[in-house]
Amino acid sequence: MKKRGLAGMAGALLAGCAPAPSIDVLVAYFPSWLFCLIAAAGLTVMVHLIQIKWQLGRWLTPMAVVYPVLLTLFSLAIWLIFFPH
């Protein structure tokens, strides 16, 4: 009886599992989160350049917190926009 219960729980827990999303680039498969991270890094650099040009440094402080948060925000937003599940 316990084995049947464990098997039922394992089946219920594994029912939502799906293969990892990957992108085929020149016959090699790369995880999609890698592309999201690269795009987010580019967007964060663009925010930094805009911040320097418009002298918004006093609004985005402390920088050691702001840039990792921006990178995370952009990467998760890109993930949700281009890889909805």
FENZI-V964172 format. One record per residue. N is the residue number from 1. RES is the residue in one small letter. PSI is psi in whole degrees, -180 to 180 (none if undefined). OMEGA is omega in whole degrees, 0 to 359 (999 if undefined). Layout:
n=N res=RES psi=PSI omega=OMEGA
n=N res=RES psi=PSI omega=OMEGA
//
This chain:
n=1 res=m psi=-39 omega=180
n=2 res=k psi=-37 omega=181
n=3 res=k psi=-40 omega=179
n=4 res=r psi=-40 omega=178
n=5 res=g psi=-42 omega=178
n=6 res=l psi=-40 omega=179
n=7 res=a psi=-38 omega=178
n=8 res=g psi=-41 omega=178
n=9 res=m psi=-42 omega=179
n=10 res=a psi=-41 omega=178
n=11 res=g psi=-40 omega=179
n=12 res=a psi=-39 omega=181
n=13 res=l psi=-33 omega=182
n=14 res=l psi=-3 omega=183
n=15 res=a psi=-28 omega=181
n=16 res=g psi=-3 omega=182
n=17 res=c psi=140 omega=178
n=18 res=a psi=161 omega=178
n=19 res=p psi=152 omega=181
n=20 res=a psi=137 omega=177
n=21 res=p psi=128 omega=179
n=22 res=s psi=158 omega=183
n=23 res=i psi=134 omega=179
n=24 res=d psi=115 omega=178
n=25 res=v psi=112 omega=179
n=26 res=l psi=51 omega=174
n=27 res=v psi=6 omega=176
n=28 res=a psi=140 omega=180
n=29 res=y psi=127 omega=178
n=30 res=f psi=144 omega=178
n=31 res=p psi=142 omega=184
n=32 res=s psi=-26 omega=179
n=33 res=w psi=-26 omega=179
n=34 res=l psi=-41 omega=178
n=35 res=f psi=-36 omega=176
n=36 res=c psi=-41 omega=180
n=37 res=l psi=-40 omega=179
n=38 res=i psi=-44 omega=178
n=39 res=a psi=-39 omega=179
n=40 res=a psi=-37 omega=177
n=41 res=a psi=-40 omega=177
n=42 res=g psi=-42 omega=178
n=43 res=l psi=-36 omega=178
n=44 res=t psi=-39 omega=176
n=45 res=v psi=-40 omega=178
n=46 res=m psi=-41 omega=177
n=47 res=v psi=-40 omega=178
n=48 res=h psi=-44 omega=179
n=49 res=l psi=-40 omega=177
n=50 res=i psi=-39 omega=179
n=51 res=q psi=-42 omega=179
n=52 res=i psi=-44 omega=183
n=53 res=k psi=-42 omega=184
n=54 res=w psi=5 omega=178
n=55 res=q psi=55 omega=180
n=56 res=l psi=21 omega=183
n=57 res=g psi=-33 omega=182
n=58 res=r psi=-18 omega=180
n=59 res=w psi=-26 omega=182
n=60 res=l psi=73 omega=178
n=61 res=t psi=152 omega=352
n=62 res=p psi=138 omega=186
n=63 res=m psi=-28 omega=179
n=64 res=a psi=-19 omega=177
n=65 res=v psi=-39 omega=187
n=66 res=v psi=-47 omega=185
n=67 res=y psi=-42 omega=174
n=68 res=p psi=-35 omega=178
n=69 res=v psi=-42 omega=177
n=70 res=l psi=-43 omega=179
n=71 res=l psi=-44 omega=179
n=72 res=t psi=-45 omega=180
n=73 res=l psi=-49 omega=181
n=74 res=f psi=-42 omega=182
n=75 res=s psi=-40 omega=178
n=76 res=l psi=-36 omega=177
n=77 res=a psi=-43 omega=178
n=78 res=i psi=-41 omega=178
n=79 res=w psi=-46 omega=182
n=80 res=l psi=-33 omega=181
n=81 res=i psi=-46 omega=188
n=82 res=f psi=-15 omega=181
n=83 res=f psi=59 omega=180
n=84 res=p psi=141 omega=178
n=85 res=h psi=none omega=999
//
